[in-house]
């Protein structure tokens, strides 16, 4: 923090024009968020033949052949669509993390829009990827277009694009504070006043705008108000480092599949194979389909057996990496959060054999915060996101912080990468785009 006596706006001047664009970006991010969720929900209803209730309930009631066929159709649609889009928009930027960290903040609106729509369609049909990537990308693309129209500097454009990306996440999950901290910690890399103020404003406006279509309550409704216990605190101190090691392995897995992901003509058939495998696995474990929202919700409520939570905690990262490695575009936030939730629930149930008394759902919430904090290398954003997503958890704040701090520290000292920096292309040490300066808190990409 630049305290005390902040005397400047930093690299990006917060001019009156910039503040107007922050507001416009927030509105655009909220509207694009609504559009993406309209596409996602309607594809889900069509693919699995339900109209009310949760996605998981709809999947579970769908025959096994429908699950597999839906994933195969998603693979064909996604493979052909991504191949055509990438071929005819070659050279156009559609990676918001790279545009902010290593580029000049410019994003191609048409490529971002195409990528976002294809992503939401295949996720709606069951692909194990996060739904937040599309609104995050379109929020950033909207900011890039507005910055170009207004003639902003490179530094201003980067900050505005980062604000738009965080606002997109905030809009679809109803997490304005979490979205702002995601902007600062993950996308821009610094929690300073000249960054957090526009980030808060943009996420607030985007979230309120998204209420036109999306509900104004917590994403995970009905989660009990779990209370602190000594058992939870001691477990958190022991489980945090374990989750940190697992998160580091997960980050390495994401980096490996991103480095070797299908490209070129391989994208035409790789998603069919990957999604087909997921469809077959879903016959036994339907919880694996989609981004994992309902899987996390069940864990937060304390549902699921010991063996089921163990299986899901192992399989969800694998099928998510499989989808990503096939060349598919999508997010990692909710798949990571849901993995942390079921992992926390599993480890908590094991701990309860020695020290009973605390509910499994409390362990799941702590595990979710620790996992996403370590995987994103953003502990503040992780804590805020879990609190806002559940509308609960304040009674667990101390053990949740203990687990998140230790997990994030362990993952930091093992590698120092996140699920976002691990996805960037390999570059030589010290590489930087010609004519660009490093933004604050820049994370270097992995070397392999």
C-alpha positions in Angstrom: 0.0 0.0 0.0 1.2 3.5 -0.9 0.6 4.9 2.6 0.9 7.5 3.9 0.7 10.6 1.8 -0.2 9.3 -1.7 0.9 12.1 -4.0 0.1 10.7 -7.5 -2.2 8.3 -9.4 0.8 6.1 -10.2 1.6 5.0 -13.7 -2.1 5.3 -14.9 -3.5 8.8 -14.4 -7.0 8.7 -13.0 -8.4 11.5 -15.2 -12.1 12.5 -15.4 -12.2 10.7 -18.8 -10.7 7.6 -17.3 -13.4 7.5 -14.6 -16.2 7.9 -17.2 -14.7 4.9 -19.0 -14.6 2.9 -15.7 -18.3 3.4 -15.4 -19.0 2.5 -19.1 -16.7 -0.6 -18.7 -18.7 -1.7 -15.6 -22.0 -1.4 -17.5 -20.6 -3.3 -20.5 -19.1 -6.0 -18.3 -22.5 -6.5 -16.5 -24.4 -6.7 -19.8 -22.0 -9.1 -21.4 -22.1 -11.2 -18.2 -25.9 -11.4 -18.5 -25.6 -12.4 -22.2 -23.1 -15.1 -21.4 -25.3 -16.6 -18.7 -28.3 -16.5 -21.0 -26.4 -18.6 -23.5 -25.0 -20.9 -20.8 -28.3 -21.6 -19.1 -30.3 -22.2 -22.2 -27.7 -24.5 -23.6 -27.8 -26.5 -20.4 -31.5 -26.8 -20.6 -31.4 -27.9 -24.2 -28.5 -30.3 -23.7 -29.8 -32.2 -20.7 -33.6 -31.8 -21.1 -34.5 -29.9 -17.9 -35.9 -26.5 -17.2 -35.9 -26.0 -13.4 -33.6 -27.0 -10.6 -29.8 -27.3 -10.5 -27.5 -28.3 -13.3 -26.4 -31.3 -11.4 -29.9 -32.5 -10.8 -30.6 -32.1 -14.6 -27.5 -34.1 -15.5 -28.3 -36.8 -13.0 -31.8 -37.3 -14.4 -30.4 -37.4 -18.0 -29.7 -40.9 -19.4 -26.1 -41.9 -19.6 -26.3 -41.9 -23.4 -27.5 -38.3 -23.4 -24.5 -37.2 -21.2 -22.0 -38.9 -23.5 -23.7 -37.7 -26.7 -23.9 -34.1 -25.4 -20.2 -34.1 -24.7 -19.4 -35.5 -28.1 -21.5 -32.9 -29.8 -19.8 -30.2 -27.7 -16.4 -31.6 -28.8 -17.4 -31.4 -32.5 -18.9 -28.0 -32.2 -16.0 -26.6 -30.1 -13.3 -28.1 -32.2 -14.6 -26.8 -35.5 -15.6 -23.4 -34.1 -12.3 -22.8 -32.4 -10.3 -23.9 -35.5 -12.2 -21.6 -37.8 -12.2 -18.7 -35.3 -8.4 -18.9 -34.6 -7.6 -19.3 -38.3 -9.5 -16.2 -39.4 -8.5 -14.1 -36.5 -4.8 -15.2 -36.4 -2.6 -12.7 -34.6 -5.5 -11.0 -32.8 -5.2 -11.0 -29.0 -7.8 -12.8 -26.8 -5.8 -13.6 -23.7 -6.6 -10.9 -21.1 -3.8 -12.0 -18.7 -1.1 -11.8 -21.3 -2.5 -8.5 -22.6 -2.3 -6.9 -19.2 0.9 -8.5 -18.0 3.1 -8.5 -21.1 1.2 -6.6 -23.8 -0.2 -3.1 -24.2 -3.7 -4.0 -23.0 -5.2 -4.3 -26.5 -7.8 -7.1 -27.1 -9.6 -8.1 -30.3 -13.4 -7.7 -29.6 -14.5 -10.1 -32.4 -12.0 -12.8 -31.3 -12.9 -12.4 -27.7 -16.6 -12.5 -28.4 -16.3 -15.6 -30.5 -14.1 -17.3 -27.9 -16.5 -16.4 -25.1 -19.6 -17.7 -26.9 -18.0 -21.0 -27.9 -16.7 -21.5 -24.4 -20.1 -21.0 -22.8 -21.8 -23.3 -25.3 -19.4 -26.2 -24.6 -19.5 -25.6 -20.8 -23.3 -25.7 -21.0 -23.0 -29.0 -22.7 -20.9 -30.4 -19.9 -17.2 -29.5 -20.5 -15.3 -29.2 -17.2 -14.2 -25.6 -17.5 -15.1 -22.4 -15.6 -17.9 -20.1 -16.9 -16.2 -17.0 -15.7 -13.6 -16.8 -18.4 -16.1 -15.5 -21.0 -17.4 -12.5 -19.0 -13.9 -11.8 -17.7 -12.6 -11.7 -21.3 -15.5 -9.6 -22.6 -15.2 -7.2 -19.7 -11.6 -6.7 -20.7 -12.3 -6.5 -24.4 -15.0 -3.8 -23.7 -12.4 -1.8 -21.8 -9.9 -2.2 -24.6 -12.3 -0.8 -27.2 -13.3 2.1 -24.9 -9.7 2.9 -24.2 -8.9 3.0 -27.9 -11.8 5.3 -28.6 -10.7 7.7 -25.8 -7.0 7.6 -26.7 -5.8 6.4 -23.3 -2.2 5.8 -22.6 -0.9 2.2 -22.4 -0.8 2.3 -18.6 -4.3 3.6 -18.4 -5.5 1.0 -20.9 -3.9 -1.9 -18.9 -5.5 -0.8 -15.7 -8.9 -0.3 -17.4 -8.7 -3.7 -19.0 -7.8 -5.3 -15.7 -10.8 -3.6 -14.1 -13.1 -4.9 -16.9 -11.8 -8.4 -16.4 -12.4 -8.4 -12.6 -15.8 -6.8 -13.2 -16.8 -9.5 -15.5 -16.1 -12.1 -12.8 -17.9 -10.0 -10.2 -21.0 -9.6 -12.4 -21.7 -13.3 -13.0 -21.0 -14.4 -9.4 -22.4 -11.4 -7.6 -19.1 -10.7 -5.9 -18.2 -7.0 -6.2 -15.5 -7.0 -3.5 -14.0 -10.3 -4.7 -14.0 -9.1 -8.3 -12.2 -5.9 -7.3 -9.5 -7.8 -5.3 -9.2 -10.2 -8.3 -8.4 -7.2 -10.4 -5.8 -5.9 -8.0 -4.1 -9.1 -6.9 -4.3 -11.3 -9.9 -4.7 -9.1 -13.0 -2.8 -5.9 -12.1 -0.6 -7.3 -9.4 -0.7 -4.6 -6.8 -3.2 -3.5 -4.1 -2.6 0.3 -4.1 -5.2 3.0 -3.8 -5.0 4.2 -7.5 -5.7 0.6 -8.5 -8.3 -0.6 -6.0 -10.5 2.5 -6.3 -11.3 2.1 -10.0 -11.4 -1.7 -9.5 -14.1 -1.3 -6.8 -16.1 1.1 -8.8 -16.0 -1.0 -12.0 -17.0 -4.3 -10.2 -19.7 -2.5 -8.2 -21.3 -1.1 -11.4 -20.9 -4.4 -13.3 -22.6 -6.4 -10.5 -25.5 -4.0 -10.2 -26.0 -4.0 -13.9 -26.0 -7.8 -14.0 -29.0 -7.8 -11.7 -31.1 -7.0 -14.7 -31.0 -10.8 -15.4 -29.0 -12.5 -12.6 -30.2 -12.8 -9.0 -28.9 -10.4 -6.3 -28.3 -13.1 -3.7 -25.3 -15.2 -3.0 -24.3 -17.8 -5.6 -24.3 -20.5 -3.0 -27.5 -19.9 -1.1 -28.5 -21.6 2.1 -25.1 -22.4 3.4 -25.2 -22.7 7.3 -23.4 -20.1 9.4 -20.7 -22.4 10.6 -18.9 -21.6 13.9 -15.3 -21.5 15.0 -13.9 -24.4 17.0 -10.4 -25.4 18.2 -10.6 -28.5 16.1 -11.1 -26.4 12.9 -8.2 -24.1 13.8 -5.7 -26.9 14.4 -6.9 -28.8 11.3 -6.5 -25.6 9.2 -2.9 -25.2 10.4 -2.2 -28.8 9.4 -4.2 -29.0 6.2 -3.1 -25.6 4.8 0.4 -26.9 3.8 -1.0 -30.1 2.4 -3.4 -28.1 0.2 -0.5 -25.8 -0.8 1.5 -28.8 -2.0 -1.6 -30.2 -3.9 -2.2 -26.7 -5.4 1.3 -26.5 -6.6 0.9 -29.9 -8.3 -2.3 -28.7 -9.9 -0.6 -25.5 -11.1 2.2 -27.6 -12.7 -0.4 -29.8 -14.3 -2.2 -26.7 -15.8 1.2 -25.4 -17.0 2.1 -28.8 -18.6 -1.2 -29.2 -20.5 -1.1 -25.6 -21.6 2.4 -26.0 -23.0 1.4 -29.2 -24.9 -2.2 -28.3 -25.7 -3.6 -29.2 -29.1 -3.1 -26.5 -31.7 -3.7 -26.2 -35.5 -5.7 -29.0 -37.1 -5.4 -31.1 -33.9 -8.1 -28.9 -32.4 -10.6 -30.4 -34.9 -10.6 -33.8 -33.1 -8.8 -33.4 -29.7 -11.9 -31.9 -28.0 -14.1 -34.7 -29.3 -11.7 -37.3 -27.7 -11.3 -35.3 -24.4 -15.0 -34.5 -24.0 -15.9 -38.0 -24.9 -13.7 -39.4 -22.1 -15.3 -36.9 -19.7 -18.7 -38.1 -20.9 -17.8 -41.7 -20.1 -16.5 -40.8 -16.7 -19.7 -38.8 -16.0 -21.7 -42.0 -16.2 -20.3 -42.9 -12.8 -19.6 -39.3 -11.6 -22.1 -36.8 -13.1 -20.8 -34.2 -10.6 -17.8 -33.7 -12.9 -19.8 -32.1 -15.7 -19.8 -28.4 -16.0 -17.8 -25.9 -14.0 -18.3 -27.6 -10.6 -20.6 -25.1 -9.0 -23.1 -27.7 -7.8 -20.2 -30.0 -6.6 -18.9 -27.2 -4.4 -22.4 -26.4 -3.2 -22.9 -30.0 -2.0 -19.6 -30.0 -0.2 -20.4 -26.7 1.5 -23.7 -28.2 2.8 -21.8 -31.3 4.1 -23.1 -33.7 1.5 -21.3 -36.6 0.0 -19.6 -39.7 1.4 -15.9 -40.0 2.3 -15.2 -42.1 -0.9 -17.1 -39.7 -3.2 -15.3 -36.6 -2.0 -12.0 -38.4 -2.4 -12.8 -39.5 -5.9 -14.1 -36.0 -7.0 -11.0 -34.2 -5.5 -8.8 -36.4 -7.6 -10.9 -36.5 -10.8 -12.0 -32.9 -11.1 -8.5 -31.5 -11.7 -7.7 -34.3 -14.2 -10.8 -33.8 -16.3 -10.4 -30.0 -16.2 -6.8 -30.4 -17.4 -7.9 -32.8 -20.1 -10.4 -30.3 -21.5 -7.9 -27.5 -21.4 -5.2 -29.6 -23.0 -7.6 -30.4 -25.9 -7.4 -26.8 -27.0 -10.6 -25.7 -25.4 -11.0 -22.2 -24.0 -12.5 -21.7 -20.5 -11.9 -20.6 -17.0 -10.3 -22.4 -14.0 -11.8 -20.5 -11.0 -14.8 -22.6 -10.2 -13.2 -26.0 -11.1 -10.4 -25.0 -8.7 -12.8 -23.8 -6.0 -14.9 -27.0 -6.2 -11.7 -29.1 -6.0 -10.7 -27.3 -2.9 -14.2 -27.7 -1.4 -14.4 -31.5 -1.9 -10.7 -31.9 -0.9 -11.4 -29.9 2.3 -14.5 -32.0 3.0 -12.6 -35.2 2.5 -9.6 -34.2 4.7 -12.1 -32.8 7.3 -14.0 -36.1 7.5 -10.8 -37.9 8.0 -9.8 -35.5 10.8 -13.2 -35.9 12.4 -12.4 -39.6 13.0 -9.8 -38.4 15.5 -11.5 -35.2 16.7 -15.3 -35.2 16.0 -17.7 -32.3 16.4 -17.1 -30.0 13.4 -19.4 -30.3 10.3 -17.9 -31.4 7.0 -19.3 -28.3 5.3 -17.0 -26.1 7.5 -14.0 -28.0 6.3 -15.1 -27.7 2.7 -15.4 -23.9 2.9 -11.9 -23.6 4.5 -10.5 -26.0 1.9 -12.1 -23.9 -1.0 -10.5 -20.7 0.3 -7.1 -22.3 0.8 -7.1 -23.9 -2.7 -8.1 -20.9 -4.7 -5.8 -18.6 -2.6 -2.8 -20.9 -3.3 -3.8 -21.6 -7.0 -4.4 -18.0 -7.8 -1.6 -16.7 -5.5 -4.2 -14.2 -4.3 -5.1 -14.8 -0.6 -7.2 -11.6 -0.1 -9.3 -12.3 -3.2 -9.8 -15.9 -2.2 -11.1 -15.0 1.3 -13.4 -12.3 -0.1 -14.7 -14.6 -2.9 -15.6 -17.4 -0.5 -17.4 -15.0 1.9 -19.4 -13.4 -0.9 -20.1 -16.5 -2.8 -21.6 -18.2 0.2 -22.9 -15.2 2.1 -21.5 -17.0 5.2 -18.2 -18.1 6.7 -17.5 -15.1 9.0 -17.4 -17.5 12.0 -14.7 -19.4 10.2 -12.6 -16.4 9.4 -9.6 -17.3 11.7 -9.2 -20.9 10.5 -10.0 -19.9 6.9 -7.2 -17.3 7.1 -4.8 -19.7 8.7 -5.3 -22.4 6.0 -5.2 -19.8 3.1 -2.0 -18.2 4.3 -0.2 -21.4 4.8 -1.4 -23.0 1.6 -0.6 -19.9 -0.5 2.9 -19.6 1.2 3.7 -23.2 0.5 2.7 -22.9 -3.2 4.6 -19.7 -3.5 7.8 -21.1 -2.2 7.5 -24.3 -4.3 7.1 -22.5 -7.6 5.6 -19.1 -7.3 3.3 -19.5 -10.3 -0.5 -19.4 -10.4 -3.1 -21.2 -12.6 -3.1 -18.0 -14.7 0.6 -17.4 -15.2 1.1 -21.2 -15.8 -1.1 -20.9 -18.9 1.1 -18.3 -20.6 3.4 -19.2 -23.5 7.0 -20.0 -22.6 9.5 -17.2 -23.0 13.1 -16.6 -22.2 13.9 -15.2 -18.8 13.7 -11.4 -18.8 11.6 -11.3 -21.9 9.3 -8.3 -22.4 7.4 -7.0 -25.4 9.2 -4.3 -27.3 8.4 -0.9 -26.2 6.4 -2.0 -23.1 7.2 -1.6 -19.5 6.5 -4.2 -16.9 3.3 -3.5 -15.0 3.4 -3.5 -11.2 3.6 -7.0 -9.7 4.2 -8.7 -13.1 4.4 -12.4 -12.8 6.9 -14.1 -15.0 5.7 -17.0 -17.2 7.0 -20.5 -16.5 10.1 -21.5 -18.5 8.5 -24.8 -19.7 
